Amino acid sequence: MAIGFVLITTSAGFEHDIRAALDEIELVTDRWMLFGEYDLIARIQTDDEASLTRCIVEEVRTIKGIKDTKTLIGAEL
């Protein structure tokens, strides 16, 4: 199993639109609005890291209004 958390910085006024767009992505299992350096965080869960990477690059990062992302990938030790 692969789990990633994507910290998202948005353009002003796009927070709600981006949150709604995240709800439409199948691999996004949860998302929260944040206060501080980042505006949103999305939890993405899938079977393998390749699918996780594809989801982040092809689906999340292409959402209109996203200025920047930082991805944290969970590790099983």
N, CA, C and O atoms as a printed pandas DataFrame, in Angstrom:
     atom_number atom_name residue_name chain_id  residue_number  x_coord  y_coord  z_coord
0              1         N          MET        A               1    0.848   -1.180    0.000
1              2        CA          MET        A               1    0.000    0.000    0.000
2              3         C          MET        A               1    0.888    1.236    0.000
3              4         O          MET        A               1    1.920    1.266    0.670
4              5         N          ALA        A               2    0.490    2.244   -0.745
5              6        CA          ALA        A               2    1.221    3.510   -0.812
6              7         C          ALA        A               2    0.292    4.627   -0.343
7              8         O          ALA        A               2   -0.853    4.732   -0.781
8              9         N          ILE        A               3    0.811    5.449    0.552
9             10        CA          ILE        A               3    0.042    6.586    1.073
10            11         C          ILE        A               3    0.888    7.838    0.938
11            12         O          ILE        A               3    2.072    7.842    1.275
12            13         N          GLY        A               4    0.275    8.890    0.447
13            14        CA          GLY        A               4    0.945   10.175    0.345
14            15         C          GLY        A               4    0.055   11.286    0.866
15            16         O          GLY        A               4   -1.171   11.221    0.776
16            17         N          PHE        A               5    0.689   12.295    1.407
17            18        CA          PHE        A               5   -0.007   13.498    1.837
18            19         C          PHE        A               5    0.523   14.641    0.995
19            20         O          PHE        A               5    1.731   14.872    0.944
20            21         N          VAL        A               6   -0.377   15.361    0.331
21            22        CA          VAL        A               6    0.024   16.461   -0.539
22            23         C          VAL        A               6   -0.385   17.766    0.127
23            24         O          VAL        A               6   -1.569   18.037    0.324
24            25         N          LEU        A               7    0.613   18.567    0.469
25            26        CA          LEU        A               7    0.385   19.905    1.011
26            27         C          LEU        A               7    0.238   20.848   -0.174
27            28         O          LEU        A               7    1.083   20.865   -1.069
28            29         N          ILE        A               8   -0.822   21.623   -0.179
29            30        CA          ILE        A               8   -1.184   22.423   -1.355
30            31         C          ILE        A               8   -1.260   23.902   -0.995
31            32         O          ILE        A               8   -1.888   24.291   -0.010
32            33         N          THR        A               9   -0.605   24.711   -1.819
33            34        CA          THR        A               9   -0.740   26.163   -1.740
34            35         C          THR        A               9   -1.590   26.592   -2.925
35            36         O          THR        A               9   -1.315   26.215   -4.064
36            37         N          THR        A              10   -2.622   27.381   -2.656
37            38        CA          THR        A              10   -3.562   27.781   -3.701
38            39         C          THR        A              10   -3.425   29.261   -4.042
39            40         O          THR        A              10   -2.877   30.046   -3.268
40            41         N          SER        A              11   -3.927   29.616   -5.197
41            42        CA          SER        A              11   -4.112   31.027   -5.513
42            43         C          SER        A              11   -5.289   31.524   -4.683
43            44         O          SER        A              11   -6.197   30.754   -4.366
44            45         N          ALA        A              12   -5.277   32.790   -4.334
45            46        CA          ALA        A              12   -6.337   33.359   -3.506
46            47         C          ALA        A              12   -7.702   33.144   -4.142
47            48         O          ALA        A              12   -7.895   33.398   -5.331
48            49         N          GLY        A              13   -8.641   32.673   -3.337
49            50        CA          GLY        A              13  -10.009   32.491   -3.788
50            51         C          GLY        A              13  -10.312   31.149   -4.427
51            52         O          GLY        A              13  -11.466   30.889   -4.769
52            53         N          PHE        A              14   -9.316   30.284   -4.602
53            54        CA          PHE        A              14   -9.518   28.993   -5.249
54            55         C          PHE        A              14   -9.672   27.834   -4.261
55            56         O          PHE        A              14   -9.864   26.694   -4.685
56            57         N          GLU        A              15   -9.595   28.096   -2.974
57            58        CA          GLU        A              15   -9.599   27.028   -1.985
58            59         C          GLU        A              15  -10.795   26.089   -2.112
59            60         O          GLU        A              15  -10.628   24.869   -2.112
60            61         N          HIS        A              16  -11.981   26.640   -2.219
61            62        CA          HIS        A              16  -13.193   25.804   -2.269
62            63         C          HIS        A              16  -13.298   25.035   -3.582
63            64         O          HIS        A              16  -13.739   23.885   -3.594
64            65         N          ASP        A              17  -12.898   25.661   -4.683
65            66        CA          ASP        A              17  -12.918   24.969   -5.980
66            67         C          ASP        A              17  -11.947   23.796   -5.982
67            68         O          ASP        A              17  -12.264   22.723   -6.496
68            69         N          ILE        A              18  -10.775   23.997   -5.412
69            70        CA          ILE        A              18   -9.778   22.934   -5.361
70            71         C          ILE        A              18  -10.244   21.810   -4.453
71            72         O          ILE        A              18  -10.065   20.634   -4.773
72            73         N          ARG        A              19  -10.836   22.160   -3.333
73            74        CA          ARG        A              19  -11.371   21.128   -2.428
74            75         C          ARG        A              19  -12.425   20.288   -3.146
75            76         O          ARG        A              19  -12.445   19.066   -2.998
76            77         N          ALA        A              20  -13.288   20.921   -3.911
77            78        CA          ALA        A              20  -14.313   20.191   -4.666
78            79         C          ALA        A              20  -13.672   19.307   -5.739
79            80         O          ALA        A              20  -14.113   18.180   -5.961
80            81         N          ALA        A              21  -12.637   19.817   -6.400
81            82        CA          ALA        A              21  -11.949   19.016   -7.421
82            83         C          ALA        A              21  -11.265   17.804   -6.800
83            84         O          ALA        A              21  -11.256   16.729   -7.399
84            85         N          LEU        A              22  -10.699   17.959   -5.619
85            86        CA          LEU        A              22  -10.071   16.830   -4.925
86            87         C          LEU        A              22  -11.093   15.754   -4.602
87            88         O          LEU        A              22  -10.781   14.564   -4.643
88            89         N          ASP        A              23  -12.316   16.168   -4.282
89            90        CA          ASP        A              23  -13.378   15.201   -3.974
90            91         C          ASP        A              23  -13.711   14.314   -5.175
91            92         O          ASP        A              23  -14.244   13.219   -4.999
92            93         N          GLU        A              24  -13.407   14.769   -6.383
93            94        CA          GLU        A              24  -13.703   14.013   -7.598
94            95         C          GLU        A              24  -12.601   13.022   -7.978
95            96         O          GLU        A              24  -12.787   12.210   -8.885
96            97         N          ILE        A              25  -11.460   13.082   -7.296
97            98        CA          ILE        A              25  -10.344   12.191   -7.617
98            99         C          ILE        A              25  -10.470   10.928   -6.782
99           100         O          ILE        A              25  -10.493   10.985   -5.552
100          101         N          GLU        A              26  -10.552    9.802   -7.450
101          102        CA          GLU        A              26  -10.830    8.523   -6.800
102          103         C          GLU        A              26   -9.828    8.160   -5.707
103          104         O          GLU        A              26  -10.227    7.650   -4.660
104          105         N          LEU        A              27   -8.554    8.406   -5.922
105          106        CA          LEU        A              27   -7.534    7.991   -4.958
106          107         C          LEU        A              27   -7.363    8.944   -3.780
107          108         O          LEU        A              27   -6.655    8.622   -2.825
108          109         N          VAL        A              28   -7.998   10.107   -3.834
109          110        CA          VAL        A              28   -7.962   11.036   -2.692
110          111         C          VAL        A              28   -8.955   10.522   -1.662
111          112         O          VAL        A              28  -10.167   10.559   -1.873
112          113         N          THR        A              29   -8.422   10.043   -0.545
113          114        CA          THR        A              29   -9.282    9.439    0.479
114          115         C          THR        A              29   -9.768   10.445    1.512
115          116         O          THR        A              29  -10.731   10.179    2.230
116          117         N          ASP        A              30   -9.111   11.598    1.593
117          118        CA          ASP        A              30   -9.561   12.650    2.502
118          119         C          ASP        A              30   -8.816   13.926    2.164
119          120         O          ASP        A              30   -7.767   13.889    1.521
120          121         N          ARG        A              31   -9.352   15.043    2.591
121          122        CA          ARG        A              31   -8.694   16.342    2.409
122          123         C          ARG        A              31   -9.190   17.291    3.471
123          124         O          ARG        A              31  -10.331   17.200    3.923
124          125         N          TRP        A              32   -8.314   18.213    3.871
125          126        CA          TRP        A              32   -8.647   19.167    4.917
126          127         C          TRP        A              32   -8.157   20.550    4.516
127          128         O          TRP        A              32   -7.117   20.683    3.871
128          129         N          MET        A              33   -8.901   21.573    4.895
129          130        CA          MET        A              33   -8.455   22.955    4.759
130          131         C          MET        A              33   -7.471   23.205    5.903
131          132         O          MET        A              33   -7.628   22.653    6.992
132          133         N          LEU        A              34   -6.461   24.034    5.653
133          134        CA          LEU        A              34   -5.452   24.341    6.654
134          135         C          LEU        A              34   -5.332   25.848    6.832
135          136         O          LEU        A              34   -5.743   26.627    5.972
136          137         N          PHE        A              35   -4.769   26.238    7.949
137          138        CA          PHE        A              35   -4.402   27.625    8.188
138          139         C          PHE        A              35   -2.899   27.655    8.389
139          140         O          PHE        A              35   -2.356   26.822    9.115
140          141         N          GLY        A              36   -2.225   28.593    7.764
141          142        CA          GLY        A              36   -0.781   28.662    7.899
142          143         C          GLY        A              36   -0.102   28.673    6.549
143          144         O          GLY        A              36   -0.620   29.254    5.594
144          145         N          GLU        A              37    1.061   28.030    6.459
145          146        CA          GLU        A              37    1.868   28.050    5.241
146          147         C          GLU        A              37    1.161   27.392    4.052
147          148         O          GLU        A              37    1.354   27.810    2.910
148          149         N          TYR        A              38    0.352   26.378    4.310
149          150        CA          TYR        A              38   -0.367   25.659    3.254
150          151         C          TYR        A              38   -1.867   25.869    3.418
151          152         O          TYR        A              38   -2.349   26.145    4.517
152          153         N          ASP        A              39   -2.603   25.736    2.311
153          154        CA          ASP        A              39   -4.045   25.982    2.332
154          155         C          ASP        A              39   -4.871   24.705    2.441
155          156         O          ASP        A              39   -5.963   24.721    3.008
156          157         N          LEU        A              40   -4.358   23.599    1.902
157          158        CA          LEU        A              40   -5.062   22.311    1.920
158          159         C          LEU        A              40   -4.057   21.185    2.084
159          160         O          LEU        A              40   -2.880   21.326    1.752
160          161         N          ILE        A              41   -4.543   20.064    2.604
161          162        CA          ILE        A              41   -3.766   18.831    2.602
162          163         C          ILE        A              41   -4.682   17.724    2.104
163          164         O          ILE        A              41   -5.840   17.625    2.511
164          165         N          ALA        A              42   -4.146   16.894    1.218
165          166        CA          ALA        A              42   -4.925   15.781    0.665
166          167         C          ALA        A              42   -4.210   14.475    0.991
167          168         O          ALA        A              42   -2.988   14.378    0.878
168          169         N          ARG        A              43   -4.979   13.480    1.393
169          170        CA          ARG        A              43   -4.452   12.138    1.648
170          171         C          ARG        A              43   -4.782   11.282    0.432
171          172         O          ARG        A              43   -5.940   11.190    0.024
172          173         N          ILE        A              44   -3.761   10.659   -0.142
173          174        CA          ILE        A              44   -3.937    9.814   -1.323
174          175         C          ILE        A              44   -3.471    8.414   -0.968
175          176         O          ILE        A              44   -2.383    8.232   -0.420
176          177         N          GLN        A              45   -4.294    7.430   -1.282
177          178        CA          GLN        A              45   -3.974    6.042   -0.944
178          179         C          GLN        A              45   -4.224    5.143   -2.142
179          180         O          GLN        A              45   -5.264    5.228   -2.794
180          181         N          THR        A              46   -3.248    4.274   -2.423
181          182        CA          THR        A              46   -3.357    3.352   -3.548
182          183         C          THR        A              46   -2.498    2.119   -3.279
183          184         O          THR        A              46   -1.862    2.005   -2.231
184          185         N          ASP        A              47   -2.490    1.214   -4.226
185          186        CA          ASP        A              47   -1.776   -0.045   -4.038
186          187         C          ASP        A              47   -0.271    0.059   -4.226
187          188         O          ASP        A              47    0.475   -0.727   -3.643
188          189         N          ASP        A              48    0.194    1.020   -5.033
189          190        CA          ASP        A              48    1.627    1.084   -5.306
190          191         C          ASP        A              48    2.070    2.529   -5.527
191          192         O          ASP        A              48    1.248    3.408   -5.789
192          193         N          GLU        A              49    3.367    2.761   -5.419
193          194        CA          GLU        A              49    3.897    4.114   -5.544
194          195         C          GLU        A              49    3.762    4.677   -6.955
195          196         O          GLU        A              49    3.656    5.892   -7.122
196          197         N          ALA        A              50    3.765    3.825   -7.962
197          198        CA          ALA        A              50    3.597    4.316   -9.340
198          199         C          ALA        A              50    2.221    4.960   -9.517
199          200         O          ALA        A              50    2.105    6.028  -10.117
200          201         N          SER        A              51    1.190    4.315   -8.999
201          202        CA          SER        A              51   -0.170    4.878   -9.085
202          203         C          SER        A              51   -0.280    6.154   -8.259
203          204         O          SER        A              51   -0.951    7.105   -8.658
204          205         N          LEU        A              52    0.379    6.166   -7.113
205          206        CA          LEU        A              52    0.385    7.349   -6.258
206          207         C          LEU        A              52    1.012    8.528   -7.002
207          208         O          LEU        A              52    0.459    9.627   -7.017
208          209         N          THR        A              53    2.161    8.291   -7.614
209          210        CA          THR        A              53    2.861    9.335   -8.353
210          211         C          THR        A              53    2.023    9.838   -9.519
211          212         O          THR        A              53    1.921   11.046   -9.733
212          213         N          ARG        A              54    1.420    8.919  -10.278
213          214        CA          ARG        A              54    0.569    9.310  -11.411
214          215         C          ARG        A              54   -0.590   10.187  -10.958
215          216         O          ARG        A              54   -0.903   11.192  -11.597
216          217         N          CYS        A              55   -1.223    9.806   -9.861
217          218        CA          CYS        A              55   -2.356   10.582   -9.345
218          219         C          CYS        A              55   -1.921   12.001   -8.984
219          220         O          CYS        A              55   -2.600   12.970   -9.325
220          221         N          ILE        A              56   -0.798   12.115   -8.298
221          222        CA          ILE        A              56   -0.325   13.433   -7.876
222          223         C          ILE        A              56    0.038   14.296   -9.085
223          224         O          ILE        A              56   -0.385   15.448   -9.178
224          225         N          VAL        A              57    0.817   13.740  -10.004
225          226        CA          VAL        A              57    1.315   14.516  -11.145
226          227         C          VAL        A              57    0.214   14.806  -12.165
227          228         O          VAL        A              57    0.108   15.929  -12.658
228          229         N          GLU        A              58   -0.604   13.805  -12.482
229          230        CA          GLU        A              58   -1.573   13.954  -13.566
230          231         C          GLU        A              58   -2.932   14.480  -13.125
231          232         O          GLU        A              58   -3.637   15.096  -13.924
232          233         N          GLU        A              59   -3.312   14.252  -11.875
233          234        CA          GLU        A              59   -4.648   14.667  -11.444
234          235         C          GLU        A              59   -4.629   15.819  -10.442
235          236         O          GLU        A              59   -5.340   16.807  -10.625
236          237         N          VAL        A              60   -3.835   15.705   -9.399
237          238        CA          VAL        A              60   -3.844   16.746   -8.353
238          239         C          VAL        A              60   -3.160   18.012   -8.839
239          240         O          VAL        A              60   -3.743   19.095   -8.777
240          241         N          ARG        A              61   -1.933   17.888   -9.320
241          242        CA          ARG        A              61   -1.153   19.079   -9.662
242          243         C          ARG        A              61   -1.701   19.843  -10.863
243          244         O          ARG        A              61   -1.292   20.979  -11.104
244          245         N          THR        A              62   -2.606   19.250  -11.610
245          246        CA          THR        A              62   -3.180   19.937  -12.774
246          247         C          THR        A              62   -4.452   20.722  -12.444
247          248         O          THR        A              62   -5.019   21.369  -13.324
248          249         N          ILE        A              63   -4.901   20.674  -11.200
249          250        CA          ILE        A              63   -6.116   21.398  -10.807
250          251         C          ILE        A              63   -5.866   22.904  -10.903
251          252         O          ILE        A              63   -4.876   23.416  -10.380
252          253         N          LYS        A              64   -6.768   23.594  -11.570
253          254        CA          LYS        A              64   -6.670   25.044  -11.723
254          255         C          LYS        A              64   -6.670   25.723  -10.357
255          256         O          LYS        A              64   -7.512   25.432   -9.507
256          257         N          GLY        A              65   -5.728   26.621  -10.160
257          258        CA          GLY        A              65   -5.654   27.386   -8.918
258          259         C          GLY        A              65   -4.602   26.886   -7.941
259          260         O          GLY        A              65   -4.332   27.543   -6.936
260          261         N          ILE        A              66   -4.002   25.728   -8.223
261          262        CA          ILE        A              66   -2.927   25.246   -7.359
262          263         C          ILE        A              66   -1.634   25.944   -7.771
263          264         O          ILE        A              66   -1.225   25.877   -8.930
264          265         N          LYS        A              67   -0.992   26.616   -6.809
265          266        CA          LYS        A              67    0.266   27.311   -7.068
266          267         C          LYS        A              67    1.463   26.411   -6.807
267          268         O          LYS        A              67    2.450   26.463   -7.541
268          269         N          ASP        A              68    1.385   25.584   -5.766
269          270        CA          ASP        A              68    2.536   24.777   -5.386
270          271         C          ASP        A              68    2.069   23.588   -4.555
271          272         O          ASP        A              68    1.038   23.649   -3.886
272          273         N          THR        A              69    2.840   22.508   -4.606
273          274        CA          THR        A              69    2.550   21.338   -3.773
274          275         C          THR        A              69    3.843   20.837   -3.155
275          276         O          THR        A              69    4.936   21.064   -3.673
276          277         N          LYS        A              70    3.688   20.155   -2.045
277          278        CA          LYS        A              70    4.779   19.426   -1.407
278          279         C          LYS        A              70    4.207   18.091   -1.005
279          280         O          LYS        A              70    3.184   18.036   -0.321
280          281         N          THR        A              71    4.851   17.006   -1.418
281          282        CA          THR        A              71    4.320   15.669   -1.164
282          283         C          THR        A              71    5.148   14.948   -0.124
283          284         O          THR        A              71    6.377   14.933   -0.189
284          285         N          LEU        A              72    4.463   14.350    0.836
285          286        CA          LEU        A              72    5.082   13.514    1.855
286          287         C          LEU        A              72    4.594   12.107    1.620
287          288         O          LEU        A              72    3.389   11.857    1.647
288          289         N          ILE        A              73    5.517   11.171    1.388
289          290        CA          ILE        A              73    5.138    9.792    1.137
290          291         C          ILE        A              73    5.416    8.971    2.392
291          292         O          ILE        A              73    6.521    8.990    2.935
292          293         N          GLY        A              74    4.386    8.245    2.844
293          294        CA          GLY        A              74    4.524    7.421    4.044
294          295         C          GLY        A              74    5.359    6.187    3.753
295          296         O          GLY        A              74    5.297    5.614    2.665
296          297         N          ALA        A              75    6.140    5.789    4.748
297          298        CA          ALA        A              75    6.993    4.598    4.606
298          299         C          ALA        A              75    6.599    3.558    5.648
299          300         O          ALA        A              75    6.298    3.889    6.795
300          301         N          GLU        A              76    6.607    2.312    5.232
301          302        CA          GLU        A              76    6.376    1.229    6.160
302          303         C          GLU        A              76    7.719    0.673    6.581
303          304         O          GLU        A              76    8.448    0.131    5.751
304          305         N          LEU        A              77    8.063    0.797    7.858
305          306        CA          LEU        A              77    9.343    0.306    8.356
306          307         C          LEU        A              77    9.158   -0.954    9.164
307          308         O          LEU        A              77   10.133   -1.513    9.666
